[in-house]
């Protein structure tokens, strides 16, 4: 009778969904061998193997007369409900669901208590409470939901201002990057005093704080949909210098990616491009190329291509040591996009110094790379650009020498 009451009070299907969503490992004996999911209505065949009723019925309806696990012939097609196993399944999921519910309530309670504490404390006590709240948010999605349901984000963002200490600012920013902030909070965070704090922390904070600042600035630029006047802060030399420092941190690939993503976003503004060239972004990015993973490499090449649209950007590219052979190596290496960016960079240098660029590029093996692009399944625009570049390079070589550089046979010729 007690088991019947328990089943009425708790829906097994719901319990299974809730517990499995928390990524708790379910005992293998509760798993149906056909669907590899927890069983709600286990039934046993004459072979002694147990399956979810709906799954084994489907198996039998397809004309199979064997046990799916053992492949034994079935001498009896009776499906016997496995009440004992179902009771164990229900009991196990009920226990874990109760534990999850208690933990959820504990997390929600802890988040609300920390919010109450933040309304009354200052100084190091405020820093400590913010740090505890940030840690709670990092570990529990339910804590984020609690803060959103209690409209706590405007209150937390209010701690940022002209007199905010770096310790408080670092923790607040670490909290805010966990959320979709919405237009009102985003606009509020674009106030000059708050942006100034962000820029300071981009230069003086810990690595994690710098990454969080970069993420928050990215959110402000994208989510805010702000006017040009509201985003003038991205032209700040102090911000750009801090951003390049973040990108150069080779020991932490995550920070490099975070920095490059924001750098790509701010490069959409021409005034920022000029500033980046002036502070030496081009040689710094070129130096980074050999160390980057594929994802970062594609973003870095995109940024360099954008900077190459400026006369001073092309000059900075030309002046980088070994720029041409290093970029030639990237053709047909990672992706079609990387090839396109690399070719655009080479083309920009070629326009500035045709003979010098053509000579170095061909010596570095450009011609066979261009032939590969032309013969590949790349987009027609990239193929056309490769053909034009190959033609321009050939003007500086006799046919025989160019073919020799391409390492082509007489038959291909």
BAGU-385437 format. One record per residue (C-alpha): x, y, z; residue in three letters. Coordinates in pm, whole numbers, padded with zeros to 5 digits, always signed. Example, Ala and Ser with C-alpha at 12.3 -4.5 7.8 and 13.67 -1.06 7.14 Angstrom:
2
+01230-00450+00780Ala;+01367-00106+00714Ser;
! end
This chain:
413
+00000+00000+00000Unk;+00285+00240+00091Unk;+00450+00183-00247Unk;+00122+00257-00427Unk;+00085+00586-00240Unk;+00444+00678-00321Unk;+00389+00615-00693Unk;+00077+00834-00691Unk;+00262+01113-00514Unk;+00565+01105-00744Unk;+00562+01065-01120Unk;+00851+00834-01214Unk;+00894+00989-01559Unk;+00937+01334-01406Unk;+01177+01200-01145Unk;+01393+01038-01414Unk;+01404+01360-01620Unk;+01499+01573-01321Unk;+01769+01343-01189Unk;+01923+01268-01530Unk;+01940+01641-01609Unk;+02171+01678-01310Unk;+02414+01429-01474Unk;+02403+01183-01186Unk;+02517+00840-01305Unk;+02226+00596-01308Unk;+02296+00232-01208Unk;+02331+00013-01516Unk;+02070-00236-01388Unk;+01808+00040-01426Unk;+01898+00100-01791Unk;+01708-00059-02080Unk;+01955-00242-02309Unk;+01763-00123-02616Unk;+01726+00252-02555Unk;+02008+00288-02299Unk;+01771+00501-02091Unk;+01627+00447-01743Unk;+01323+00219-01740Unk;+00979+00337-01627Unk;+00789+00013-01688Unk;+01039-00278-01680Unk;+00922-00616-01809Unk;+01111-00946-01819Unk;+01126-01195-02108Unk;+01135-01572-02075Unk;+01515-01548-02117Unk;+01541-01355-01790Unk;+01641-01027-01960Unk;+01455-00709-01862Unk;+01358-00424-02094Unk;+01140-00112-02101Unk;+00795-00233-02209Unk;+00754+00010-02502Unk;+01099-00075-02638Unk;+01059-00455-02635Unk;+00708-00429-02780Unk;+00849-00229-03070Unk;+01123-00492-03117Unk;+00867-00771-03131Unk;+00638-00575-03363Unk;+00920-00560-03619Unk;+00898-00939-03653Unk;+01187-01032-03424Unk;+01141-01354-03227Unk;+01464-01330-03029Unk;+01593-01169-02713Unk;+01777-00848-02817Unk;+02058-00901-02565Unk;+02126-01276-02589Unk;+01974-01335-02936Unk;+01812-01651-02797Unk;+01489-01766-02963Unk;+01184-01680-02752Unk;+00986-01992-02661Unk;+00732-01770-02485Unk;+00643-01411-02579Unk;+00490-01325-02242Unk;+00609-00994-02090Unk;+00620-01024-01711Unk;+00613-00692-01520Unk;+00923-00666-01300Unk;+00759-00502-00999Unk;+01062-00547-00774Unk;+01295-00367-01015Unk;+01043-00091-01074Unk;+01014-00035-00700Unk;+01394-00013-00672Unk;+01407+00233-00963Unk;+01136+00449-00809Unk;+01302+00440-00468Unk;+01647+00530-00610Unk;+01520+00821-00820Unk;+01298+00948-00537Unk;+01593+00954-00298Unk;+01820+01138-00542Unk;+01544+01380-00641Unk;+01489+01463-00274Unk;+01862+01521-00228Unk;+01871+01747-00535Unk;+01569+01941-00414Unk;+01727+01995-00072Unk;+02052+02106-00235Unk;+01857+02341-00461Unk;+01681+02496-00165Unk;+02014+02525+00019Unk;+02173+02702-00281Unk;+01876+02935-00325Unk;+01878+03013+00046Unk;+02252+03080+00044Unk;+02217+03317-00255Unk;+01936+03513-00087Unk;+02126+03535+00243Unk;+02431+03673+00060Unk;+02212+03932-00113Unk;+02074+04040+00225Unk;+02428+04061+00362Unk;+02540+04279+00072Unk;+02270+04533+00156Unk;+02425+04602+00496Unk;+02804+04544+00478Unk;+03093+04747+00340Unk;+03468+04718+00293Unk;+03626+04375+00320Unk;+03298+04224+00439Unk;+03140+04329+00109Unk;+03432+04184-00087Unk;+03398+03856+00104Unk;+03022+03835+00041Unk;+03065+03912-00329Unk;+03337+03650-00359Unk;+03111+03388-00197Unk;+02823+03483-00426Unk;+03044+03463-00736Unk;+03165+03118-00633Unk;+02804+03006-00578Unk;+02709+03128-00926Unk;+03006+02954-01086Unk;+02905+02622-00929Unk;+02523+02628-00942Unk;+02293+02730-01226Unk;+02007+02746-00974Unk;+02183+03034-00796Unk;+02177+03234-01120Unk;+01807+03164-01160Unk;+01747+03282-00802Unk;+01924+03613-00864Unk;+01727+03671-01182Unk;+01395+03587-01017Unk;+01468+03834-00736Unk;+01582+04106-00983Unk;+01919+04130-00810Unk;+02132+04234-01108Unk;+02056+04610-01094Unk;+02146+04603-00724Unk;+02474+04420-00784Unk;+02572+04640-01080Unk;+02512+04948-00860Unk;+02833+04864-00673Unk;+03033+04976-00978Unk;+03115+05347-00976Unk;+03387+05614-00947Unk;+03479+05517-00592Unk;+03461+05139-00629Unk;+03770+04953-00514Unk;+03936+04713-00756Unk;+03859+04426-00518Unk;+03484+04497-00526Unk;+03489+04575-00899Unk;+03660+04245-00984Unk;+03399+04043-00795Unk;+03100+04235-00935Unk;+03224+04195-01292Unk;+03286+03826-01226Unk;+02921+03797-01125Unk;+02772+04000-01410Unk;+02939+03799-01689Unk;+02722+03500-01588Unk;+02404+03671-01709Unk;+02225+03816-02008Unk;+02207+04167-01870Unk;+01933+04328-02077Unk;+01930+04673-02232Unk;+01863+04875-01917Unk;+02156+04733-01717Unk;+02381+04742-02025Unk;+02316+05112-02077Unk;+02373+05174-01706Unk;+02711+05001-01722Unk;+02815+05231-02008Unk;+02830+05529-01772Unk;+03179+05687-01792Unk;+03270+05612-01430Unk;+03186+05242-01471Unk;+03362+05213-01805Unk;+03669+05380-01652Unk;+03677+05113-01381Unk;+03652+04840-01646Unk;+03946+04988-01836Unk;+04154+05014-01516Unk;+04086+04651-01430Unk;+04175+04542-01785Unk;+04525+04671-01711Unk;+04569+04608-01340Unk;+04348+04311-01247Unk;+04432+03943-01223Unk;+04423+03737-01540Unk;+04072+03613-01457Unk;+03955+03968-01390Unk;+04101+04085-01723Unk;+03918+03806-01902Unk;+03593+03894-01725Unk;+03637+04261-01820Unk;+03691+04163-02184Unk;+03378+03945-02175Unk;+03170+04221-02015Unk;+03288+04482-02268Unk;+03201+04236-02547Unk;+02853+04200-02395Unk;+02811+04578-02371Unk;+02905+04627-02735Unk;+02684+04347-02868Unk;+02386+04339-02632Unk;+02359+04714-02584Unk;+02315+04795-02953Unk;+02450+05130-02848Unk;+02516+05442-03054Unk;+02867+05543-03156Unk;+02885+05809-02885Unk;+02808+05554-02614Unk;+03087+05322-02727Unk;+03363+05580-02769Unk;+03541+05413-02479Unk;+03659+05133-02710Unk;+03898+05387-02867Unk;+04073+05431-02533Unk;+04443+05359-02577Unk;+04455+05227-02223Unk;+04185+04971-02306Unk;+04354+04866-02631Unk;+04693+04828-02461Unk;+04537+04613-02188Unk;+04360+04407-02452Unk;+04685+04339-02638Unk;+04848+04234-02312Unk;+04568+03982-02263Unk;+04614+03848-02616Unk;+04989+03805-02565Unk;+04945+03577-02261Unk;+05058+03261-02442Unk;+05040+03048-02127Unk;+04662+03075-02113Unk;+04489+02994-02445Unk;+04150+03088-02300Unk;+04266+03443-02231Unk;+04412+03470-02581Unk;+04080+03367-02736Unk;+03881+03603-02511Unk;+04108+03892-02604Unk;+04103+03817-02976Unk;+03723+03794-02984Unk;+03692+04142-02832Unk;+03972+04276-03054Unk;+03781+04154-03359Unk;+03468+04332-03237Unk;+03636+04668-03168Unk;+03818+04653-03504Unk;+03486+04726-03673Unk;+03553+05093-03592Unk;+03803+05271-03815Unk;+03930+05498-03536Unk;+04019+05190-03334Unk;+04207+05037-03627Unk;+04435+05340-03653Unk;+04499+05333-03279Unk;+04580+04962-03286Unk;+04834+05011-03563Unk;+04994+05300-03371Unk;+05043+05093-03055Unk;+05206+04808-03246Unk;+04923+04556-03277Unk;+05036+04433-03620Unk;+05384+04301-03527Unk;+05250+04165-03199Unk;+04980+03964-03376Unk;+05220+03845-03646Unk;+05455+03721-03374Unk;+05168+03529-03214Unk;+05053+03347-03530Unk;+05279+03037-03500Unk;+05162+02976-03141Unk;+04785+03002-03196Unk;+04535+02718-03223Unk;+04312+02708-03529Unk;+04025+02903-03375Unk;+04250+03183-03253Unk;+04450+03181-03576Unk;+04141+03249-03787Unk;+04039+03544-03566Unk;+04393+03689-03562Unk;+04418+03671-03942Unk;+04078+03838-03971Unk;+04200+04125-03750Unk;+04520+04160-03955Unk;+04319+04165-04277Unk;+04105+04449-04136Unk;+04415+04642-04029Unk;+04564+04592-04376Unk;+04288+04814-04520Unk;+04473+05114-04371Unk;+04787+05252-04543Unk;+04971+05251-04209Unk;+04848+04895-04150Unk;+04994+04776-04481Unk;+05322+04948-04401Unk;+05332+04783-04056Unk;+05271+04443-04220Unk;+05547+04498-04476Unk;+05795+04591-04203Unk;+05737+04271-04000Unk;+06036+04031-04027Unk;+05961+03718-04234Unk;+05598+03827-04274Unk;+05564+03691-04628Unk;+05698+03335-04577Unk;+05507+03306-04247Unk;+05177+03406-04408Unk;+05238+03191-04719Unk;+05261+02888-04489Unk;+04904+02950-04375Unk;+04753+02914-04721Unk;+04547+02593-04752Unk;+04652+02493-04402Unk;+04363+02549-04161Unk;+04043+02656-04333Unk;+03912+02836-04637Unk;+03859+03149-04425Unk;+04221+03143-04306Unk;+04336+03108-04666Unk;+04120+03400-04770Unk;+04250+03623-04489Unk;+04612+03525-04553Unk;+04578+03593-04925Unk;+04424+03935-04855Unk;+04718+04020-04626Unk;+04969+03916-04895Unk;+04777+04114-05155Unk;+04789+04426-04933Unk;+05167+04394-04902Unk;+05199+04329-05275Unk;+05021+04657-05355Unk;+05275+04840-05140Unk;+05589+04670-05278Unk;+05503+04452-05583Unk;+05846+04331-05688Unk;+05978+04267-05337Unk;+05659+04087-05229Unk;+05636+03874-05545Unk;+05999+03766-05516Unk;+05977+03667-05149Unk;+05635+03504-05190Unk;+05742+03285-05482Unk;+06062+03189-05300Unk;+05845+03089-05002Unk;+05635+02858-05220Unk;+05338+03081-05295Unk;+05287+02959-05653Unk;+05207+02593-05575Unk;+04982+02706-05288Unk;+04788+02931-05527Unk;+04757+02646-05776Unk;+04613+02429-05498Unk;+04355+02698-05420Unk;+04260+02728-05787Unk;+04216+02349-05818Unk;+04033+02310-05487Unk;+03665+02341-05401Unk;+03709+02690-05254Unk;+03465+02967-05338Unk;+03495+03126-05686Unk;+03600+03468-05551Unk;+03897+03316-05368Unk;+03992+03116-05676Unk;+03977+03427-05894Unk;+04189+03624-05649Unk;+04446+03341-05641Unk;+04460+03332-06021Unk;+04514+03708-06038Unk;+04787+03692-05775Unk;+04960+03408-05959Unk;+04946+03612-06279Unk;+05096+03917-06108Unk;+05378+03708-05959Unk;+05454+03556-06299Unk;+05536+03900-06438Unk;+05856+03898-06232Unk;+05969+03554-06358Unk;+06020+03383-06687Unk;+05783+03094-06751Unk;+06058+02841-06696Unk;+06171+02983-06365Unk;+05816+03013-06231Unk;+05740+02654-06328Unk;+06061+02548-06155Unk;+05953+02734-05841Unk;+05618+02560-05860Unk;+05797+02225-05891Unk;+05573+02131-06185Unk;+05648+01860-06437Unk;+05662+01917-06811Unk;+05335+01728-06844Unk;+05155+01970-06610Unk;+05317+02258-06799Unk;
! end
